[in-house]
Amino acid sequence: MKSNINPDYETPFMPANMKKSVRRIFLVLLMTTIGCYGKSLPQTPASSVSQASASWLTDITQPTGLAFSRDGGSIQAFEMPQIMGSGGGMFDYDGDGDLDIFLIGGGDYPLSSTSPQVTSRLFRQEADGHFVDVTEESGLKNTGYGMGIAVGDADNDGDLDVFLSNAGDDRFFVNKGNGVFIDHTPAAGVSDPNWSTACSFVDFDRDGWLDLVVVNYVDYFPGSPCYDRSGRRDFCGPQSFKGTVDRLYRNKGVTSEAGGPLFEDHTVVSGLAGAVGKGLGVMCADFNDDERPDILVANDMEPNRLWIQQKNGTFRDEAVVRGLSVNQQGQAEANMGVVFDDLNRDGRFDVLITHLRGESNTLWQGEQGGLYYDITPQTGLGPASISMTGFGVTSIDLNLDGRLDLLIVNGHVKRPGGLQRDSSATRDFWSDYAQPNQLFLQTAPGVFRNELQLAGTFTETNSVARGLIRGDIDNDGDLDLLVTTANGPARLYRNDAPRDGAWLLIRVIDAKRCRDAYGARVTVECGDQKWTQFVQPSSGYLSHHDPRLHFGLGGATEVKRITVHWPLRGGDIAEEFTDVKLNQSVELRRGTSTQ
């Protein structure tokens, strides 16, 4: 398969003659792939936006006081968790109406058992837009080797709780409602000693209580030696280790003696225990339009799994029959970050997954009946991503023209061929793995153009980027971006793109449960045009986004209606809201429509 010949994931002990053959095959496939893309790539029309010299994305990290830098750990260790990096989160932890930021630290792996350190940090946004480190006073202190984050109101008490995945025992923190968290992990029943990566809250059984999905990566052994193609030590790839089983925890809807939610391990009962994998990405959504939440797991160098929920509450992997297992050549890829969105506005959700250097990022178009087709060659995404290793990804309408754009952050996991730098030199070590990020503007339905000039330092600066988090950090009606790296500072970018249309920022609340309605589907209609989005803030790479839905509406002059499909047991219930004005932030609460 293609993943077995990728130069970034070469088997560490491959014989020399086999290596030469593999490289030759890889080059043939790479040239064939590029040629295929070159023949089928559509001609994109000129963008309707002004190609002004001013950057659309402005780095406001330093002006806002967001001081965080992830320590990648010892450069001599080459421990795999170091290079995989971590995600991050934007959420309003204290309920004051603006987004706060949680960033996940690293350091040497494995962590010292005698002197655990808190490297992840919580930053509270002040009224003036500055960020203050409140980790100690908040109690949100992760002593594990951090990877990902999921945020949700697991006890339906009106504030946000936090789950943190680790390379080792995970952590779950309950928000006590006064800006203080308590570590509720042992009592909650969600600790897992495996290397956990992506995680997500989802009410899979639609009983009103948020359940939890935790994706596990490889069964990693610290100290395992791996080498690059020139025989130098380098980070291992997933092919050197066995996969593990992902976890599903069902929220029992009761409070434990410790004063927080209680979960039960539903992995075996659900059917997820029937397969192992090397998961890095997850998306919990309704993939086959039957009103039941499903689970997509993006596996590294292995076929993806699409766990479709059956009528009896169990799950069955239908990735192969629905088209999401492999790409159009039948090849498993190094799957990492995930987007689930209606990218071409045809009323059906599409799937984009980022991949390794030598593979293109892949876009599957959603079709009726829950089927998906790899249409990457027709999108313009292929050639620009062949040389990149993509991790974090998100879809947002940067300039409010009514079309979703794509932003992807990149960074190698192995040194590219031809580098002769001394890997022991601190100043050179991480730069060997650094790459620029990318902005793809959607210029026609389903067609994207790689823009190198518009995004300023976002695309001009090389880094070993991993997480990409979206949210309206300044509440001005457009989405801003936060980038995390495997080693180095996190960067916060303000959206300063020219506005080519109207907008709405919508928070969807299940009033009965006092929380964001994860799993709701929202359609905005303006005249004869429609935009549809899905409430699920856990996506991309190991990250949690602003749960509010942002709609760029182009030239719309008024809202005809907004339809919310509430995810309730016993059937999908639709509710229409009509008295909504453009260019504002609104809350839509279940049961409050005038219709």
Rosetta blueprint (number, residue, H / E / L):
1 M L
2 K H
3 S H
4 N H
5 I H
6 N L
7 P H
8 D H
9 Y H
10 E L
11 T L
12 P L
13 F L
14 M L
15 P L
16 A H
17 N H
18 M H
19 K H
20 K H
21 S H
22 V H
23 R H
24 R H
25 I H
26 F H
27 L H
28 V H
29 L H
30 L H
31 M H
32 T H
33 T H
34 I H
35 G H
36 C H
37 Y H
38 G H
39 K H
40 S H
41 L L
42 P L
43 Q L
44 T L
45 P L
46 A L
47 S L
48 S L
49 V L
50 S L
51 Q L
52 A L
53 S L
54 A L
55 S L
56 W L
57 L E
58 T E
59 D E
60 I L
61 T L
62 Q L
63 P L
64 T L
65 G L
66 L L
67 A L
68 F L
69 S E
70 R E
71 D L
72 G L
73 G L
74 S L
75 I L
76 Q L
77 A L
78 F L
79 E L
80 M H
81 P H
82 Q H
83 I H
84 M H
85 G L
86 S L
87 G L
88 G E
89 G E
90 M E
91 F E
92 D L
93 Y L
94 D L
95 G L
96 D L
97 G L
98 D L
99 L L
100 D E
101 I E
102 F E
103 L E
104 I L
105 G L
106 G L
107 G L
108 D L
109 Y L
110 P L
111 L L
112 S L
113 S L
114 T L
115 S L
116 P L
117 Q L
118 V L
119 T L
120 S L
121 R E
122 L E
123 F E
124 R E
125 Q E
126 E L
127 A L
128 D L
129 G L
130 H L
131 F E
132 V E
133 D E
134 V L
135 T H
136 E H
137 E H
138 S H
139 G L
140 L L
141 K L
142 N L
143 T L
144 G L
145 Y L
146 G E
147 M E
148 G E
149 I E
150 A E
151 V E
152 G E
153 D L
154 A L
155 D L
156 N L
157 D L
158 G L
159 D L
160 L L
161 D E
162 V E
163 F E
164 L E
165 S E
166 N E
167 A E
168 G L
169 D L
170 D L
171 R E
172 F E
173 F E
174 V E
175 N E
176 K L
177 G L
178 N L
179 G L
180 V L
181 F E
182 I E
183 D E
184 H L
185 T H
186 P H
187 A H
188 A H
189 G L
190 V L
191 S L
192 D L
193 P L
194 N L
195 W E
196 S E
197 T E
198 A E
199 C E
200 S E
201 F E
202 V E
203 D L
204 F L
205 D L
206 R L
207 D L
208 G L
209 W L
210 L L
211 D E
212 L E
213 V E
214 V E
215 V E
216 N E
217 Y L
218 V E
219 D L
220 Y L
221 F L
222 P L
223 G L
224 S L
225 P L
226 C E
227 Y E
228 D L
229 R L
230 S L
231 G L
232 R L
233 R E
234 D E
235 F L
236 C L
237 G L
238 P H
239 Q H
240 S H
241 F L
242 K L
243 G E
244 T E
245 V L
246 D L
247 R E
248 L E
249 Y E
250 R E
251 N E
252 K E
253 G E
254 V E
255 T E
256 S L
257 E L
258 A L
259 G L
260 G L
261 P E
262 L E
263 F E
264 E E
265 D E
266 H L
267 T H
268 V H
269 V H
270 S H
271 G L
272 L H
273 A H
274 G H
275 A L
276 V L
277 G E
278 K L
279 G E
280 L E
281 G E
282 V E
283 M E
284 C E
285 A E
286 D L
287 F L
288 N L
289 D L
290 D L
291 E L
292 R L
293 P L
294 D E
295 I E
296 L E
297 V E
298 A E
299 N E
300 D E
301 M L
302 E L
303 P L
304 N L
305 R E
306 L E
307 W E
308 I E
309 Q E
310 Q L
311 K L
312 N L
313 G L
314 T L
315 F E
316 R E
317 D E
318 E L
319 A H
320 V H
321 V H
322 R H
323 G L
324 L L
325 S L
326 V L
327 N L
328 Q L
329 Q L
330 G L
331 Q L
332 A L
333 E L
334 A E
335 N L
336 M L
337 G L
338 V E
339 V E
340 F E
341 D E
342 D L
343 L L
344 N L
345 R L
346 D L
347 G L
348 R L
349 F L
350 D E
351 V E
352 L E
353 I E
354 T L
355 H L
356 L L
357 R L
358 G L
359 E L
360 S L
361 N L
362 T E
363 L E
364 W E
365 Q E
366 G E
367 E E
368 Q L
369 G L
370 G L
371 L E
372 Y E
373 Y E
374 D E
375 I L
376 T H
377 P H
378 Q H
379 T L
380 G L
381 L L
382 G H
383 P H
384 A H
385 S H
386 I L
387 S L
388 M L
389 T L
390 G E
391 F E
392 G E
393 V E
394 T E
395 S E
396 I E
397 D L
398 L L
399 N L
400 L L
401 D L
402 G L
403 R L
404 L L
405 D E
406 L E
407 L E
408 I E
409 V E
410 N E
411 G E
412 H L
413 V L
414 K L
415 R L
416 P L
417 G L
418 G L
419 L L
420 Q L
421 R L
422 D L
423 S L
424 S L
425 A L
426 T H
427 R H
428 D H
429 F H
430 W H
431 S H
432 D H
433 Y H
434 A E
435 Q E
436 P L
437 N L
438 Q E
439 L E
440 F E
441 L E
442 Q E
443 T E
444 A E
445 P L
446 G L
447 V E
448 F E
449 R E
450 N E
451 E E
452 L L
453 Q L
454 L L
455 A L
456 G L
457 T H
458 F H
459 T H
460 E H
461 T L
462 N L
463 S E
464 V L
465 A E
466 R E
467 G E
468 L E
469 I E
470 R E
471 G E
472 D L
473 I L
474 D L
475 N L
476 D L
477 G L
478 D L
479 L L
480 D E
481 L E
482 L E
483 V E
484 T E
485 T E
486 A L
487 N L
488 G E
489 P E
490 A L
491 R E
492 L E
493 Y E
494 R E
495 N E
496 D L
497 A L
498 P L
499 R L
500 D L
501 G L
502 A L
503 W E
504 L E
505 L E
506 I E
507 R E
508 V E
509 I E
510 D E
511 A L
512 K L
513 R L
514 C L
515 R E
516 D E
517 A L
518 Y L
519 G L
520 A L
521 R E
522 V E
523 T E
524 V E
525 E E
526 C E
527 G L
528 D L
529 Q E
530 K E
531 W E
532 T E
533 Q E
534 F E
535 V L
536 Q L
537 P L
538 S E
539 S E
540 G E
541 Y L
542 L L
543 S E
544 H E
545 H L
546 D L
547 P L
548 R L
549 L E
550 H E
551 F E
552 G E
553 L L
554 G L
555 G L
556 A L
557 T L
558 E L
559 V L
560 K L
561 R E
562 I E
563 T E
564 V E
565 H E
566 W E
567 P L
568 L L
569 R L
570 G L
571 G L
572 D L
573 I E
574 A E
575 E E
576 E E
577 F E
578 T L
579 D L
580 V L
581 K L
582 L L
583 N L
584 Q E
585 S E
586 V E
587 E E
588 L E
589 R E
590 R L
591 G L
592 T L
593 S L
594 T L
595 Q L
